[in-house]
Amino acid sequence: MPLQLSAPLLFDGAFGTYYLTVTGDRAPCELGNLTNSEAVLKIHKAYVAAGAQAIKTNTFVANPVQIPDPQKLRRVITAGWGLAGEAAAAAKVPVYADIGGNDAKTAEEDYLTVAGLFLELGAKHFLFETIAEYTPLLPAIRRIRAAVPDAVILVSFAVSQDGFTQRGLHYKPLLAAAMQNPAVDGAGLNCVCGPSHMVHLVQALDPMPKPLVVMPNAGYPSYRNGRIIFEDNADYFARKMETIYESGATILGGCCGTTPNHIRLLKQMLEAPRPSVRQEPEELPEQYLLEGQAAAGPHKPIAVELDPPLDADCTFILSAATQLKACGADLITVADSPLSRTRADSIMTAAKIYREVGIPAMPHISCRDKNRIALRAGLLGASFEGLRHVLAVTGDPMPASDRAGGVFSFNSFNLISFISGMNQEVFQDTPIEVGGALNINALNFSAELERARRKLDRGASMLFSQPIFSDQAVENFLRARRELDCRLYAGILPVAGYKNAVFLLNEVSGIEIPDQVIQSLKDKNRQESAEISIQYSLGILRRVYDAADGIYIMTPLRRVDIVQGLIHEIGRLGK
């Protein structure tokens, strides 16, 4: 019998990231079923108290790949089942056997093994989550349905912002296959994406014949002091989940970075009366110039960051670079797959811009997904193409669902040293100038300044700050100017509008935007938002202009028009 829901079903949130926050234990949280059962039980109970109507066992990576000892695997799963059952008993909520994605060659057999252990324990509810490929699940699904005809089986796929799994499979055919399987009661998406990108994925779906499961991450993490950190954004998460619910999802919950507070506020949202208004997707960008503007040469050099395309069409980025060159930009910087979302190669994109537009281009080069061989090869190619500047960054962390993780053979310090070494070796005649990033929003800015000094000592000659929004960020930039001996670019990110500002604040770690700025953008049209954004950015720039050696503008959502307007005003400021 298909799963019938008269109201939305609310699951719990993340276990692994929350377990690390609570305990500080970096070992797989599933082992906590044996070594720290009190903490595991407490987390389950916290989610039940927050309003979860179904909870998952703490067994996401409890499989033969991660725990090859069969007896230990049995103990971990048995303990996990018992702890979740104890927490759920008083509230009489169902416990779902949580079976996480497995990319090993033995995945089909492993799914069967784990499903069999749960069946021995009496499980009747199953969640296969963070799945990259559907076919290996089928034998386990058939076995569960044969053993327990009235079992509830849910399947949830993990996809990137563009809708593809790690296996390169698109989410729509995967969901269609799962939904068409009579043995599957519901299917959907979880992990990798933050709630804003998940909204767009859900809104792009046709109506589903069975319950749609949606459990996004809290947002996108940062890498701080050796740990992956998610920002606390429970209010924002609940608001986005409201849109996801109104767009057709009926089984809701949270993945990496979410906490009992996220579930508590999500529960309140589901219970609150609301008008049945569906949020409209973001408008597509269009090009315009503020009336009466003319290009004015800025007094200080201006670098503008552009994102490479997500597909094979480079029309927009070449057009944008041409427009920016015409209005006074001196340098185009090209991001390296920001937020770990795959884009065209930054070096090749920068080379094409330099070759076809005739403006200097600086690729960002991250350590996330390249080893020493790939980094050297890319730098040699950059030199062939006449690129003489690079921005060395560690790179955004890989999604938590990617158990393989990034490469990270280097960090940004090592990469700067590596390039400096190549300057003394193969680039003696045509050295590459290296820039580094300055986290102007770091909580411990003294420590960030020490990091900056290390970058300069290793060969960086210029630093580009993260976006300056708050008063504290202004003070930090001025302090950096006093204490650092290098060329210092002031980072400015003019927001595209209200939705963009809310997204940056809640899903991009390290961004701080004052509430009065966000509220001033609410209910404004495109041109009004552009003017507000430009004027606020100018206000920031006036405070740091004399201290900056250059201006570093990050283009918001391909809104080249806003950057053009800001460059025009900077020209006046320089005069």
C-alpha positions in Angstrom: 0.0 0.0 0.0 1.5 3.4 -0.9 2.5 5.7 1.9 -0.5 8.1 2.6 0.3 11.4 4.3 -2.6 13.6 5.5 0.0 16.2 6.7 3.7 16.8 6.1 6.0 14.4 7.8 8.9 16.1 9.7 12.2 14.2 10.1 15.1 15.1 12.3 18.2 17.0 11.2 21.9 16.2 10.8 23.6 13.8 13.1 27.3 13.8 12.2 27.9 17.5 12.1 25.8 18.0 15.3 27.6 15.2 17.1 30.9 16.8 16.4 29.7 20.1 17.7 28.3 18.5 20.9 31.2 16.1 21.6 34.2 17.4 19.7 34.8 13.8 18.7 36.2 13.6 15.2 35.8 9.8 14.9 32.8 8.7 12.8 29.7 9.5 14.8 28.4 6.0 14.1 31.1 4.6 16.4 29.6 6.7 19.1 26.8 4.2 19.3 29.3 2.0 21.1 31.7 4.6 22.7 29.5 7.4 23.6 25.9 6.1 23.7 24.8 8.8 26.2 25.6 11.6 23.7 23.9 9.7 20.8 20.8 9.2 22.9 20.8 12.8 24.0 20.9 14.0 20.4 18.0 11.7 19.3 16.0 13.0 22.3 16.8 16.6 21.4 15.4 16.1 17.9 12.2 14.4 19.2 11.7 17.3 21.7 12.2 19.8 18.8 9.2 18.2 17.1 10.6 15.5 14.8 7.9 13.1 13.8 10.4 10.5 12.5 14.0 10.0 13.4 16.9 8.2 11.7 19.3 5.8 13.3 22.8 7.0 13.7 24.1 4.5 11.1 24.7 6.6 8.0 28.2 5.1 7.2 27.7 1.9 9.1 28.5 -0.4 6.2 31.1 -3.0 5.3 33.3 -0.4 3.5 33.6 1.8 6.5 33.4 -0.9 9.2 34.8 -4.1 7.5 34.7 -6.2 10.7 31.3 -8.0 10.4 30.8 -8.4 14.2 31.7 -4.7 14.9 29.3 -3.6 12.1 26.5 -5.7 13.7 27.2 -4.2 17.1 27.2 -0.6 15.7 23.9 -1.1 13.9 22.3 -3.0 16.8 23.3 -0.3 19.2 22.2 2.5 16.9 18.8 0.8 16.4 18.3 0.5 20.2 19.3 4.1 21.0 17.0 5.6 18.4 14.2 3.3 19.5 14.7 4.4 23.1 14.5 8.0 22.2 11.4 7.5 20.0 9.4 5.3 22.4 7.9 8.0 24.6 6.8 10.2 21.7 5.7 7.1 19.6 7.5 8.3 16.5 8.8 5.9 13.9 12.5 5.0 13.7 13.9 4.8 10.1 16.8 2.5 9.5 19.3 5.0 8.0 21.4 3.5 5.2 23.8 6.0 3.6 25.1 6.1 0.1 27.9 3.8 -0.9 30.0 4.3 -4.0 32.2 1.2 -3.7 32.2 -1.6 -6.3 30.6 -3.8 -3.7 27.7 -1.3 -3.1 24.9 -3.7 -4.1 26.1 -6.4 -1.8 26.8 -3.9 1.0 23.3 -2.5 0.8 21.9 -6.0 1.1 24.1 -6.7 4.1 23.0 -3.6 6.0 19.4 -4.0 5.1 19.5 -7.6 6.3 20.9 -6.6 9.7 18.1 -4.1 10.2 15.5 -6.6 9.1 16.8 -9.0 11.8 16.3 -6.2 14.4 12.6 -5.8 13.3 12.9 -2.5 11.3 9.9 -1.6 9.2 10.9 1.9 8.1 13.9 2.4 5.8 15.6 5.5 4.4 18.3 5.2 1.8 19.9 8.7 1.8 22.6 10.6 0.0 22.5 8.2 -2.9 24.4 8.8 -6.1 23.2 5.9 -8.2 19.9 4.1 -8.0 20.4 0.7 -9.6 22.6 -0.8 -6.8 19.8 -0.2 -4.3 17.3 -2.5 -6.1 18.2 -5.9 -4.6 18.1 -4.5 -1.1 14.7 -2.8 -1.8 13.3 -6.0 -3.2 14.6 -8.0 -0.1 13.0 -5.5 2.3 9.6 -5.5 0.5 9.6 -9.3 0.4 10.4 -9.7 4.1 8.1 -6.9 5.3 5.3 -6.3 2.8 4.0 -3.2 4.7 7.5 -1.6 5.2 8.0 2.0 4.3 10.9 2.6 2.0 12.2 6.1 1.1 15.1 6.9 -1.3 16.9 10.2 -1.3 19.5 11.3 -3.8 22.4 13.7 -3.2 22.9 16.2 -6.1 24.9 19.3 -6.7 23.3 22.7 -7.4 23.1 21.8 -11.1 21.2 18.6 -10.3 23.9 15.9 -10.9 25.1 13.3 -8.5 28.8 12.3 -8.1 28.1 9.6 -10.6 27.2 12.2 -13.2 23.5 11.3 -13.1 20.8 13.9 -13.3 18.2 14.0 -10.5 15.0 14.0 -12.6 15.5 10.6 -14.2 16.7 9.2 -10.9 13.6 10.5 -9.1 11.4 9.2 -11.9 12.8 5.7 -11.7 12.4 5.6 -7.9 8.9 7.0 -8.0 7.9 4.4 -10.6 9.1 1.5 -8.5 6.1 0.0 -6.7 8.3 -1.0 -3.8 9.4 2.6 -3.1 7.0 4.8 -1.0 8.7 8.1 -1.6 11.8 9.7 -3.0 13.6 13.0 -3.1 16.8 14.9 -2.4 19.1 15.6 0.5 22.6 16.9 1.4 25.1 18.8 -0.8 22.8 21.7 -1.6 21.8 24.5 0.8 18.1 25.4 1.0 18.2 28.1 -1.6 19.5 25.9 -4.4 17.3 23.1 -3.2 14.3 25.4 -3.8 15.2 25.8 -7.5 15.7 22.1 -7.9 12.3 21.3 -6.4 10.5 24.0 -8.3 11.9 22.6 -11.6 10.1 19.3 -10.9 6.8 18.2 -12.3 4.2 17.0 -9.8 5.3 13.8 -8.1 3.1 10.7 -7.9 4.4 9.8 -4.4 5.6 11.9 -1.4 8.6 14.0 -2.2 11.4 14.0 0.3 13.6 17.1 0.7 16.3 17.5 3.4 18.9 20.1 2.4 22.0 21.1 4.2 21.8 24.2 6.4 23.9 26.0 3.8 27.5 25.9 2.6 30.3 25.4 5.1 33.7 27.1 5.6 36.9 25.5 6.7 38.1 27.0 10.0 40.9 25.8 12.2 40.9 22.4 10.5 37.1 22.0 10.9 34.2 22.3 8.6 31.9 24.9 10.1 28.2 25.7 9.2 26.7 29.0 10.2 23.7 29.0 12.5 20.8 30.1 10.2 17.8 28.3 11.6 15.3 31.1 10.9 16.4 31.4 7.3 16.4 27.6 6.8 12.8 27.4 8.0 11.7 30.2 5.6 13.3 28.4 2.7 11.8 25.1 3.7 8.4 26.8 3.7 8.9 27.5 0.0 10.0 23.9 -0.6 6.9 22.7 1.2 4.6 25.0 -0.8 6.4 23.7 -4.0 5.3 20.1 -3.3 7.6 18.5 -0.8 5.7 16.6 1.9 8.5 14.8 3.8 10.9 17.4 5.2 14.0 17.5 7.4 17.6 18.6 7.5 21.0 17.4 6.5 24.5 18.6 7.3 24.8 21.6 9.5 21.2 21.5 10.8 20.4 21.1 14.5 17.4 20.6 16.7 16.8 24.3 16.5 16.4 24.1 12.8 13.8 21.3 13.2 12.0 23.3 16.0 11.6 26.3 13.8 10.7 24.1 10.8 8.0 22.5 13.0 6.6 26.0 13.9 6.5 27.0 10.3 4.6 23.9 9.3 2.0 24.5 12.0 1.6 28.3 11.3 -1.2 29.5 9.0 0.1 30.9 5.8 -1.2 32.2 2.5 -0.8 29.8 -0.3 1.6 32.0 -2.3 4.4 30.3 -4.2 7.7 32.1 -4.2 8.7 33.2 -7.7 12.2 32.1 -8.9 14.9 34.8 -9.2 14.6 36.9 -12.4 17.0 36.2 -15.1 19.7 38.9 -15.3 19.5 41.5 -18.0 21.9 44.1 -19.2 21.3 47.8 -18.7 23.3 51.0 -18.0 22.0 53.5 -15.5 20.7 56.4 -17.7 23.2 59.1 -18.4 26.3 57.2 -17.3 29.5 57.4 -19.2 32.7 55.5 -18.5 35.0 57.3 -16.2 38.6 56.3 -15.6 39.0 55.3 -12.0 42.0 56.7 -10.0 42.9 53.3 -8.4 43.1 50.0 -10.3 39.9 48.0 -10.3 39.7 44.2 -10.4 36.3 42.6 -11.1 35.6 38.9 -10.3 33.5 36.9 -12.7 32.4 33.3 -12.4 33.2 30.9 -15.3 30.2 29.3 -17.0 28.5 26.2 -15.6 28.3 24.8 -19.2 30.2 25.1 -22.5 28.8 28.5 -23.4 31.3 31.3 -22.7 29.3 34.0 -24.4 28.2 35.8 -21.3 31.6 35.9 -19.6 33.3 37.3 -22.7 30.6 39.8 -23.2 30.8 40.8 -19.5 34.6 41.2 -19.7 34.3 43.4 -22.8 31.7 45.6 -21.1 33.8 45.9 -17.9 36.9 46.7 -19.8 35.0 49.5 -21.7 33.8 51.1 -18.4 37.2 51.2 -16.7 38.0 47.8 -15.1 41.7 47.0 -15.2 41.7 43.3 -14.4 39.3 40.4 -14.5 39.6 37.7 -11.9 38.1 34.3 -12.6 36.8 32.2 -9.7 37.7 28.5 -9.3 34.5 26.6 -8.9 33.2 28.6 -5.9 31.1 26.7 -3.3 32.7 23.5 -4.9 30.1 23.8 -7.7 31.9 22.6 -10.9 32.5 25.4 -13.4 34.7 25.8 -16.5 38.4 25.7 -15.6 39.5 29.1 -14.2 42.9 29.1 -16.1 41.4 28.3 -19.5 38.6 30.8 -19.0 41.1 33.5 -17.9 43.3 32.7 -20.9 40.3 33.1 -23.3 39.3 36.4 -21.8 42.9 37.7 -22.1 43.3 36.5 -25.7 39.9 37.6 -27.0 39.0 40.6 -24.9 42.5 42.0 -24.4 42.2 42.7 -20.7 44.6 41.2 -18.1 43.0 38.2 -16.4 43.8 36.5 -13.1 42.6 33.0 -12.5 41.9 31.9 -8.9 43.7 28.6 -8.3 42.5 26.4 -5.4 44.2 23.5 -3.7 40.9 21.7 -3.2 40.9 19.4 -6.2 44.4 19.5 -7.7 47.6 17.7 -6.7 51.1 18.9 -7.2 51.2 17.5 -10.8 48.0 19.2 -11.8 48.9 22.5 -10.3 52.2 22.6 -12.0 50.7 21.6 -15.3 48.1 24.3 -15.0 50.6 27.0 -14.1 52.7 26.1 -17.1 49.7 26.4 -19.4 48.8 29.8 -17.8 52.3 31.0 -18.6 52.0 29.8 -22.3 48.8 32.0 -22.6 50.5 35.1 -21.1 48.7 35.1 -17.8 50.9 36.9 -15.3 48.8 37.0 -12.2 47.1 34.2 -10.1 45.1 34.3 -6.8 46.1 31.4 -4.6 43.3 30.1 -2.4 42.7 26.9 -0.4 39.2 26.6 -1.9 35.8 26.0 -0.5 35.4 22.6 1.2 33.9 19.7 -0.7 30.3 18.8 0.2 30.1 16.8 3.4 28.4 13.9 1.4 31.6 13.5 -0.6 33.3 10.9 1.5 36.4 11.0 -0.8 36.8 14.6 0.0 39.0 17.1 -1.8 42.7 16.7 -2.7 44.1 19.5 -0.6 47.7 18.3 -1.2 48.6 22.0 -0.5 47.0 24.8 1.5 47.2 28.4 0.3 50.5 28.9 2.0 52.1 25.9 0.3 50.7 26.9 -3.0 52.2 30.4 -2.8 55.5 28.9 -2.0 55.2 26.4 -4.8 54.5 29.2 -7.4 57.4 31.3 -5.9 59.6 28.3 -6.5 58.5 28.0 -10.1 59.2 31.7 -10.5 62.8 31.0 -9.6 62.9 28.0 -11.8 60.9 27.9 -15.1 59.4 31.4 -14.9 62.5 33.4 -14.4 61.9 35.6 -17.4 58.1 35.8 -17.1 57.3 35.5 -13.4 53.8 35.0 -12.2 52.7 37.5 -9.6 50.8 35.8 -6.7 47.9 37.2 -4.8 46.3 35.9 -1.6 43.0 36.2 0.1 42.4 38.2 3.3 39.5 37.2 5.5 38.3 40.6 6.6 35.4 39.0 8.5 37.5 36.6 10.6 36.4 36.5 14.2 40.0 36.4 15.4 41.4 39.0 13.0 44.8 39.0 14.8 45.2 35.4 13.8 44.1 36.3 10.2 46.8 39.0 10.0 49.4 36.4 11.0 48.1 34.2 8.2 48.4 37.1 5.9 52.1 37.7 6.9 52.9 34.1 6.3 51.4 34.5 2.7 53.6 37.6 2.1 56.7 35.9 3.5 56.2 33.0 1.1 55.9 35.2 -2.0 52.5 36.8 -2.2 52.8 40.5 -3.2 49.1 41.5 -3.0 46.1 40.6 -0.9 42.4 40.7 -1.9 40.0 41.1 1.0 36.7 39.3 1.3 33.6 41.5 1.0 33.5 44.4 3.4 30.0 45.0 4.7 30.1 45.6 8.5 31.7 48.4 10.6 34.0 45.7 12.1 35.1 44.7 8.6 36.0 48.3 7.8 38.0 48.5 11.0 39.8 45.3 10.2 40.7 46.5 6.7 42.1 49.7 8.1 44.1 47.8 10.6 45.4 45.5 7.9 46.6 48.6 6.0 48.5 49.8 9.0 50.1 46.4 9.7 50.8 44.8 6.3 53.4 45.8 3.8 51.8 44.9 0.5 49.3 46.0 -2.1 45.9 45.7 -0.6 42.6 45.5 -2.5 39.4 46.3 -0.8 36.8 43.7 -1.6 33.3 44.9 -2.4 30.3 42.7 -3.2 27.3 44.8 -4.3 24.3 42.6 -3.7 21.9 42.0 -6.6 18.8 42.4 -4.5 16.9 41.3 -1.4 16.9 37.5 -2.2 20.6 37.6 -3.0 21.4 39.4 0.2 19.5 36.9 2.3 21.2 34.0 0.5 24.7 35.4 1.1 24.0 36.1 4.8 22.6 32.7 5.5 24.3 30.2 3.1 27.8 31.6 2.4 30.0 31.4 5.5 31.9 34.5 6.4 29.5 37.0 4.9 28.0 39.7 7.2 25.4 42.1 5.8 23.8 44.6 8.2 20.0 44.0 8.6 19.2 47.6 7.7 20.8 47.0 4.3 18.8 43.8 3.7 15.5 45.5 4.8 16.2 48.5 2.5 16.2 46.1 -0.5 12.9 44.4 0.4 10.1 44.8 -2.2 12.4 46.9 -4.5 12.5 46.4 -8.2 15.7 45.7 -10.2 16.7 49.2 -10.8 15.9 50.4 -7.3 17.9 47.5 -5.8 20.8 48.3 -8.1 20.8 51.9 -6.9 20.6 51.0 -3.3 23.4 48.4 -3.7 25.6 50.9 -5.5 25.1 53.6 -2.9 25.7 51.3 0.0 28.9 49.9 -1.6 30.1 53.5 -2.2 29.5 54.3 1.4 31.8 51.4 2.4 34.4 52.4 -0.2 34.5 56.0 1.0 35.7 54.7 4.4 38.5 52.5 3.0 39.3 54.2 -0.3 42.4 56.1 0.9 43.8 53.0 2.6 43.2 50.7 -0.4 45.7 50.2 -3.2 42.9 48.9 -5.5 39.3 47.9 -5.5 38.2 44.3 -5.9 34.5 44.0 -7.0 32.7 40.7 -7.0 29.9 40.5 -9.6 26.6 39.5 -8.0 24.5 36.9 -10.0 25.9 38.1 -13.4 24.6 41.6 -12.7 27.3 43.4 -14.7 25.1 46.5 -14.8 25.5 47.0 -11.1 29.3 46.7 -11.4 29.3 49.2 -14.2 27.3 51.7 -12.2 29.7 51.2 -9.2 32.8 51.6 -11.4 31.3 54.9 -12.8 30.8 56.2 -9.2 34.3 55.1 -8.2 35.7 57.1 -11.0 34.0 60.2 -9.5 35.3 59.2 -6.1 38.8 59.1 -7.5 38.5 62.5 -8.9 
